[in-house]
Structure formats: structure tokens, C-alpha cells
Amino acid sequence: MEYTIQCLCGAVKMKLVGEPMQCLYCHCDDCQRVHGGAYLPAAMYLTSQTSIVAGDPILWKLRTTERATCRSCGTRLFAEPPGFGVRSITASLLPEGVFRPAFHMQCQHAVRPIQDDLPHFKQFPAIFGGSDEKMLW
């Protein structure tokens, strides 16, 4: 599978090849600040599965995670958490049906409990080097 996604104004386009490694909801305080919401739906792709095919996004950091934003419309495109070799793509940019979340993470920062059937990890799940400790809402 191959998709081309774009920012809201179309100035930046990205090609995504294959399925995401993981789809998730991130509740970390960085995602809350950067996206202005309680959590971020994100799809993790290996960096090698992604490429910018048009435009020149602004690259910046809030703390340690590099992020890409469209210079023209401000759309948050992706983040690159250090040490993982992945790009966390903002899921709202994906085609219908691609985002299939498997869990919530960084729930220690959750604004309020989320009630659904997915696992809710306090910090990171083991697949991202965490402990798999869950929140008990």
C-alpha cells in the first residue's frame, strides 16, 4: 500500500509506504501542548516508510522530539521521537480506514479517563521500551 497525505493547504505532501507499525492515542503533555488537545491519534511508521515529496515543512522541537509543521497553514504533520527510527504521523491526515488504534499511552498525563476497550498504558508499552504498566481508571 502507498498513500500520499498532505497538510490542509496542500503545500506539503508526504508519501507513506506500507501499513503503520502501530496506531495509538498519545496522552503525553508534549502532544497536548503541541496539538491543543487532550490526546493525539497517531500512526507510527518507520522513518524509511515515509518521505516528503512536496513542500518544505518547518522542523522544530518543544523539548526533545523533532516535529514538522507546514509553513503556510500550520498543520502538524509528524513527530520523530528520538531513538526509535519512527515518524509519528498525525492520524487525521490519513485516508479513511488506515488508523486502527491498538492502545493509549502516556495516560499518566491524561486530562481525564477514557473509557474504551483498548489498553491504557501509564507510560510506554513494552514495544516502545516501557514497562507495560496499565492505568486502572
N, C-alpha and C positions, 0 to 999 in steps of 0.2 A: 504494500500500500504506500502511496505517496500523496501528500497533501501540500497545498500552498495556503498558508494563512497570511493575514495582513492586519495592520493596525486599522483603526476606524476610518482614517482618511485615505488609506491605500498607499501612502508614501513608502512604507517599509513592508516588504514581503519576505516570508521565510518558507523554506521547503523543509518538510518533515518526512522522513522515510521510515516506514515500518510502524509497528504498534508502540505505544508508550510502554516503558518498563513498568511503571506504576502510575495509577491515578489516585489522588488523595485530596483531603482537605487539610490545609495547614493553618493552625491557630496561633503561630508564634507572634510575638509582639512586633517583630520587624514587618511581617506580612500585613498585620493590622495597620501599622502606621503608613506603610508604602501604598497600600491599596484602599485605605479608608474604610475598611470593613471588619467584621468580627472574625472572618477567616477567608482563606483563598482557596478556591478549587484549582488544582494544579495537576498537570500531566508531566511526568518525568521521562525525558528522552535522553539517551546517551548523546553527548555533545556531537559525536560523529554522525548521528542520525539527523542533525539539523544544519541548515546553512541559510545565511541571509542572502537572498537573490536580488533584492532591490532595496535601495534606500540606505541611509546611514544613521542608525539609531544612536542616541546618547548612551554611553556606558557610564555608570556611576555606582557608588556604594553608600549605603546608610551606615553600616558598620564594617562587616567583612564580606558580605555577599555582593558580587557584582551583578548589576541589573541593567536591562536595556529598555529604553523608552523612546517612542517616536518623537523626533524633534518638532514636528508640526502639530500633532494633535494630542500628544501626551499619553497615548496608550501605553500601558505597562505590558511589555512583550514577554520577557522571560527573566529569570534569575539564574545565576550559576553558583550554587553553594560550593565553597572551596573544598577541595579534596575528594569530590565524588565523581567528577567527569561527566556530570549531567547538566542539562538545562531544564529548569522547571518552567514549563510553558503555561501561561495564563489560560486556563481551560475555556474561558468564554470565547476565545479566538478559534477554537477547534470546530471542525464540522460536526453536525448533529450525530450523536451516537458514538463518537470516539471517546469521550470522557465517561468512564465507568469506574467510579471511586471504589477503592478497596478498604480504606480506613481513614481515620482522623489522626493527626499527630500534633505534638506540642500543645496538648489540651491543658497543660498546667497554666497556660495563658488564656484559656477560653474565656470569653466575655460572659457566657452563660452555658450551662449544659445543653448539649444537642442530643435529642432523643431519636435514634435510628438504630438499625440492626448492624451497623459497622463497628469494628473495634475502635476504641478511643485510647490511644497511647498517651501517657503522661508527657513523655518527651519524644524520643525517636524510637521507631520499631527496630528490631534486630537487623533487618535488611539495610538499614542506614547506620549501623554501628551502635544502636541503642540497646536498652535493656528489655524492651517489650513490656515494661510496667504499664498497666492499664489504669485509667481513671475509673473510679467507682462513683458514678453520679449518684 
